[in-house]
Amino acid sequence: MQANYDVLALGRSSIDLYSNDIGAPFPEIKNFGAFVGGCPTNIAVGTARLGLRSALLTAVGEDPVGDFVLNFLQNEGVETRFIPRKAGRRTSAVLLGIEPPDKFPLVFYRDNCADIALAGEDVLRAPLHECRTLLITGTGLSREPSRSATLLAAEIARAAGAKVFLDIDFRADQWHDPRAFGVTLRSALRLVDFAIGTEAEIVAAAGIEASQLSIAHSQISDPRVSGDAASAIATLLTSSLEALVLKRGAAGASVYTADGQTVDAAPFHVEVYNVLGAGDAFASGFLYGYLNGWGLAKCARMGNATGAIVVTRQGCANFMPSEKEALNFVEEHGGF
C-alpha cells in the first residue's frame, strides 16, 4: 500500500456559528463568529496542523456555505478533491453558545444536509488504498446512505492495511431513535481497531435502555446517559478492537487494550473557556502520536495536551494547535 495520506477522515462538516457573547444565555446572544466544524472535519484540520498528511471525505451543498467550508480546508492544507457537492442538499450548520465553566449548548441544523448523503460511489472515488488510518464517526452511522458508505469505507481501508479509528461521537438528536445508537455502533466495531469516546458515549455504545437515556430538547445535543462504565468497556472490548480510549476531560484519559491492560495519561490543568472541539483535538493528538510510533500512554498524553489547548479557545477547527505549539505546551507543562 502506498500511503499518500496519514489520515483520511470521513463524515460530517458544517459552518459553526459560535457565540461572541461569552457567558450570555443562549436567548440573549447578540452575535456569532463563523468558523468550520464537524467531528471528522475538526480532526482532519487538527492532524494537518500537527504536520500529518490529511484528507477529508465529507459532502457539502452547492451553496455559499459549502464554498466557505472548502475554502477554509484548502487554506489549511487538507485534501478536499474527493469531497462531492450534493445538488438539492444544504451544507449543515451548528449554533453554539459559550457559558463557562460547564454550559455549552449547541443546536444542529442538519435537515436535508449534504454530508449524510455520502454514498458508495463517493467512497469508491476516495483514496482508501492510500491512507495509513481511516477516521469514522458515530454520527456518520446515524442514517442512510451515510451509514452504508461509512461501513464500506472501513471495509476497504482495513482490507488495504489501514487502521480504522472510530470517534464514537454520540449526537442523540441525529438518530431516528437514540436507542438505535448502541446496536448500530456495536455492529460496526468488527471493522474498527481503535475507538475513542467519553464515558457517556461508551455506555451508550455498549447498549442503553430507555430508562438510561434522556434528551433535554429534540434540537439540542444534550443526552444524559447512565450506566456502568466498567461493564460497558468490557462489552466493547469483546469486539475486534485493539484498544478503547476513554476521554476523561479534566481527569485525563485512559486506554483499555484487548489483552486486558489499562494505561492512564495525566491531564494538563488549564482554565476552561469552551469545551466544544476539545474531544476532536484529543483525537488529533492521539492520532499524531500513533502515526509517529509512540506508545499508548504517550499518545493519550499528547491528546490531553491538544485538548487542553483547545478548551482555552473559542471554537473547533479554526483553533487547533500546530505541532510546534502542542509540543512546546507539553514541555512547558511537565513533558510526557
VMD Tcl script that draws the C-alpha trace (Angstrom):
set ca {
  {0.00 0.00 0.00}
  {1.32 3.41 -0.96}
  {0.38 5.78 1.86}
  {-0.11 9.20 0.33}
  {-2.19 10.24 3.35}
  {-1.64 9.71 7.04}
  {-5.29 10.33 7.92}
  {-8.46 10.13 5.87}
  {-11.40 11.42 7.94}
  {-14.95 10.65 6.85}
  {-18.26 12.22 7.89}
  {-19.93 15.45 8.77}
  {-18.87 19.02 8.17}
  {-20.55 22.32 8.95}
  {-20.36 26.02 9.36}
  {-20.16 26.62 13.12}
  {-21.61 29.85 14.45}
  {-20.09 30.42 17.88}
  {-21.42 32.99 20.29}
  {-19.23 36.07 20.62}
  {-21.09 36.95 23.83}
  {-19.20 34.78 26.28}
  {-21.30 33.87 29.29}
  {-24.57 35.07 27.78}
  {-27.53 32.68 27.96}
  {-28.46 31.44 24.51}
  {-31.60 33.62 24.15}
  {-29.51 36.72 24.89}
  {-26.73 36.17 22.32}
  {-26.29 39.23 20.12}
  {-23.78 38.00 17.52}
  {-21.83 34.97 16.36}
  {-18.42 34.26 14.83}
  {-18.35 31.98 11.77}
  {-15.97 29.00 11.82}
  {-15.79 25.44 10.46}
  {-16.71 22.32 12.39}
  {-17.93 18.74 12.44}
  {-16.06 15.95 14.25}
  {-14.13 14.41 11.31}
  {-13.59 17.84 9.76}
  {-12.07 19.10 13.00}
  {-9.82 16.05 13.17}
  {-8.69 16.46 9.56}
  {-7.69 20.05 10.33}
  {-6.22 19.14 13.72}
  {-3.99 16.44 12.26}
  {-2.97 18.66 9.33}
  {-1.87 21.38 11.73}
  {0.19 18.79 13.55}
  {2.07 18.11 10.32}
  {0.25 15.00 9.11}
  {-0.97 14.50 5.55}
  {-4.74 14.70 5.97}
  {-7.66 14.21 3.59}
  {-11.38 14.65 4.24}
  {-14.33 12.83 2.72}
  {-17.43 14.80 3.55}
  {-20.08 16.38 1.32}
  {-21.27 19.96 1.01}
  {-24.12 21.57 -0.83}
  {-23.95 23.66 -3.96}
  {-24.21 26.75 -1.81}
  {-22.02 29.58 -0.45}
  {-21.71 27.77 2.88}
  {-20.07 24.89 1.05}
  {-17.70 27.39 -0.54}
  {-16.89 28.70 2.95}
  {-16.07 25.23 4.28}
  {-13.99 24.18 1.27}
  {-12.05 27.44 1.20}
  {-11.06 27.03 4.84}
  {-10.00 23.41 4.38}
  {-7.92 24.20 1.31}
  {-6.16 27.01 3.16}
  {-5.39 24.54 5.96}
  {-3.76 22.06 3.58}
  {-6.46 19.40 3.97}
  {-7.03 17.43 0.76}
  {-10.53 18.30 -0.50}
  {-10.62 16.99 -4.06}
  {-12.62 13.90 -3.09}
  {-15.42 15.96 -1.47}
  {-18.61 15.87 -3.56}
  {-21.15 18.67 -3.79}
  {-24.68 17.34 -3.45}
  {-27.31 19.01 -5.62}
  {-30.51 19.77 -3.73}
  {-28.77 19.40 -0.36}
  {-27.51 22.04 2.05}
  {-24.21 22.30 3.87}
  {-25.06 21.80 7.52}
  {-24.82 24.41 10.27}
  {-24.44 24.44 14.04}
  {-25.13 27.27 16.50}
  {-23.13 27.17 19.71}
  {-23.31 29.06 22.99}
  {-20.41 29.55 25.41}
  {-21.30 29.78 29.09}
  {-18.20 28.71 31.04}
  {-17.39 26.71 33.03}
  {-19.91 23.97 32.24}
  {-22.70 25.09 29.91}
  {-22.08 24.93 26.16}
  {-25.42 24.47 24.36}
  {-25.34 23.60 20.67}
  {-28.13 23.32 18.13}
  {-27.76 21.36 14.89}
  {-29.34 22.37 11.58}
  {-28.96 19.19 9.52}
  {-32.29 18.65 7.80}
  {-31.55 17.64 4.20}
  {-27.82 18.11 4.85}
  {-25.24 17.15 2.27}
  {-22.84 15.01 4.30}
  {-25.46 12.48 5.36}
  {-25.97 11.86 1.62}
  {-22.45 10.46 1.22}
  {-22.87 7.26 -0.78}
  {-20.96 4.26 -2.00}
  {-19.86 5.93 -5.23}
  {-18.28 8.75 -3.20}
  {-16.37 6.22 -1.14}
  {-15.12 4.38 -4.21}
  {-13.59 7.61 -5.52}
  {-11.75 8.27 -2.23}
  {-8.09 7.28 -1.63}
  {-8.83 4.47 0.78}
  {-5.96 2.38 -0.54}
  {-3.58 5.28 0.07}
  {-4.19 6.12 3.74}
  {-2.46 4.88 6.87}
  {-5.54 5.47 9.03}
  {-9.25 6.00 8.40}
  {-11.25 8.01 10.94}
  {-15.01 7.39 11.02}
  {-17.64 8.65 13.46}
  {-20.82 7.55 15.14}
  {-22.87 10.31 13.54}
  {-21.81 9.04 10.11}
  {-23.64 5.81 11.00}
  {-26.86 7.54 12.04}
  {-28.69 7.48 8.69}
  {-28.55 6.12 5.18}
  {-26.84 6.37 2.78}
  {-24.03 7.66 5.00}
  {-24.21 4.56 7.21}
  {-23.52 2.13 4.39}
  {-20.90 4.45 2.90}
  {-19.08 4.58 6.24}
  {-19.08 0.80 6.61}
  {-17.91 0.34 3.03}
  {-15.05 2.76 3.60}
  {-13.99 0.90 6.75}
  {-14.08 -2.44 4.91}
  {-11.95 -1.16 2.02}
  {-9.44 0.68 4.21}
  {-8.98 -2.22 6.60}
  {-8.55 -4.70 3.75}
  {-5.88 -2.40 2.32}
  {-3.95 -2.45 5.59}
  {-5.05 0.83 7.16}
  {-6.00 1.11 10.81}
  {-9.59 2.22 11.39}
  {-10.32 4.69 14.19}
  {-13.87 5.37 15.39}
  {-14.80 8.54 17.23}
  {-17.97 7.38 18.97}
  {-19.46 10.89 18.63}
  {-22.90 10.30 20.18}
  {-25.28 13.03 18.98}
  {-28.62 11.71 20.18}
  {-30.79 14.08 18.17}
  {-29.24 12.88 14.90}
  {-30.81 9.42 15.27}
  {-34.41 8.49 14.47}
  {-34.32 6.76 17.86}
  {-31.28 7.25 20.10}
  {-31.68 3.72 21.38}
  {-30.64 2.51 17.92}
  {-27.21 4.02 18.50}
  {-25.74 1.19 20.55}
  {-26.70 -1.72 18.32}
  {-25.52 0.17 15.23}
  {-22.17 1.08 16.79}
  {-21.56 -2.45 18.00}
  {-22.27 -3.86 14.56}
  {-19.59 -1.54 13.14}
  {-16.91 -2.46 15.68}
  {-15.90 -5.56 13.70}
  {-14.27 -3.09 11.28}
  {-12.63 -0.86 13.90}
  {-9.18 -1.07 15.50}
  {-9.37 1.87 17.93}
  {-12.46 3.55 19.39}
  {-12.42 6.88 21.23}
  {-15.20 8.28 23.40}
  {-16.35 9.83 26.65}
  {-17.81 7.72 29.44}
  {-21.36 8.60 28.37}
  {-20.58 7.71 24.75}
  {-19.03 4.39 25.70}
  {-22.01 3.48 27.88}
  {-24.36 4.44 25.05}
  {-22.36 2.40 22.54}
  {-22.46 -0.66 24.81}
  {-26.27 -0.59 24.79}
  {-28.78 1.61 26.55}
  {-32.28 1.07 27.84}
  {-34.96 3.73 27.68}
  {-34.60 4.42 31.39}
  {-30.90 5.19 30.95}
  {-31.27 7.96 28.37}
  {-32.86 11.40 28.47}
  {-32.56 14.24 25.99}
  {-33.10 17.81 27.14}
  {-34.54 19.03 23.84}
  {-35.06 17.44 20.43}
  {-32.81 20.00 18.73}
  {-30.12 20.36 21.39}
  {-27.36 17.76 21.56}
  {-27.55 17.17 25.30}
  {-28.07 13.46 26.03}
  {-27.75 12.21 29.55}
  {-26.71 8.58 29.75}
  {-26.47 6.48 32.90}
  {-24.90 3.07 33.25}
  {-21.86 1.18 34.45}
  {-18.74 2.31 32.60}
  {-16.63 -0.72 33.53}
  {-19.12 -3.21 32.11}
  {-19.59 -1.02 29.02}
  {-15.83 -1.01 28.40}
  {-15.72 -4.79 28.81}
  {-18.61 -5.20 26.38}
  {-16.98 -3.12 23.64}
  {-13.66 -4.91 24.06}
  {-15.30 -8.22 23.14}
  {-15.24 -6.94 19.54}
  {-12.18 -6.78 17.29}
  {-10.90 -3.59 18.93}
  {-7.21 -3.36 19.74}
  {-7.92 -0.60 22.24}
  {-10.69 1.60 23.61}
  {-9.73 5.16 24.56}
  {-11.72 6.86 27.32}
  {-11.60 10.67 27.33}
  {-11.97 11.87 30.92}
  {-11.76 15.61 30.32}
  {-10.12 17.36 33.26}
  {-9.17 13.94 34.69}
  {-7.06 12.99 31.67}
  {-7.54 9.81 29.63}
  {-7.34 6.04 29.93}
  {-6.67 3.40 27.27}
  {-8.05 -0.12 27.66}
  {-6.47 -2.79 25.49}
  {-7.87 -6.05 24.18}
  {-5.34 -8.02 26.23}
  {-6.58 -6.52 29.50}
  {-4.11 -3.71 30.09}
  {-5.11 -0.24 31.27}
  {-2.94 2.77 30.54}
  {-3.62 6.12 32.19}
  {-2.47 9.52 30.94}
  {-2.40 12.53 33.25}
  {-4.26 15.71 32.29}
  {-2.96 19.24 31.79}
  {-4.63 21.76 34.07}
  {-5.88 24.89 32.30}
  {-8.73 27.35 32.70}
  {-11.69 26.22 30.62}
  {-13.08 28.72 28.13}
  {-15.03 26.38 25.84}
  {-15.07 22.57 25.84}
  {-16.55 22.20 22.35}
  {-13.97 20.75 19.99}
  {-11.69 19.52 22.75}
  {-12.52 15.88 22.07}
  {-11.66 16.27 18.39}
  {-8.41 17.96 19.36}
  {-7.71 14.98 21.64}
  {-8.27 12.56 18.76}
  {-5.95 14.63 16.56}
  {-3.19 14.49 19.16}
  {-3.71 10.77 19.76}
  {-3.53 10.04 16.02}
  {-0.37 12.14 15.76}
  {1.29 10.06 18.44}
  {0.08 6.77 16.98}
  {1.32 7.61 13.50}
  {4.67 8.60 14.95}
  {5.01 5.17 16.55}
  {4.52 6.26 20.15}
  {3.23 4.07 22.95}
  {-0.39 4.36 24.05}
  {0.35 6.38 27.19}
  {2.31 8.97 25.25}
  {-0.37 9.09 22.54}
  {-3.04 9.78 25.14}
  {-0.88 12.37 26.87}
  {-0.47 14.16 23.52}
  {-4.24 14.01 23.09}
  {-4.66 15.54 26.53}
  {-2.31 18.36 25.51}
  {-4.07 19.24 22.25}
  {-7.43 19.00 24.01}
  {-6.24 21.26 26.83}
  {-5.08 23.88 24.36}
  {-8.43 23.95 22.56}
  {-10.53 24.30 25.74}
  {-8.85 27.69 26.24}
  {-10.19 28.91 22.87}
  {-13.47 29.87 21.23}
  {-14.05 27.16 18.63}
  {-13.06 23.90 16.97}
  {-11.22 23.50 13.65}
  {-10.05 27.12 13.43}
  {-8.36 26.86 16.83}
  {-6.46 23.57 16.60}
  {-2.81 23.87 17.69}
  {0.22 23.46 15.44}
  {2.78 20.70 16.04}
  {5.29 23.16 17.49}
  {2.69 24.76 19.72}
  {1.47 21.42 21.07}
  {4.97 20.05 21.74}
  {6.02 23.28 23.42}
  {2.88 23.15 25.58}
  {3.77 19.64 26.72}
  {7.34 20.65 27.53}
  {6.18 23.69 29.48}
  {3.74 21.58 31.50}
  {5.95 18.76 32.68}
  {6.56 16.76 29.50}
  {5.25 13.36 28.56}
}
mol new
graphics top color blue
foreach p $ca { graphics top sphere $p radius 0.5 }
foreach p [lrange $ca 0 end-1] q [lrange $ca 1 end] { graphics top cylinder $p $q radius 0.2 }
display resetview
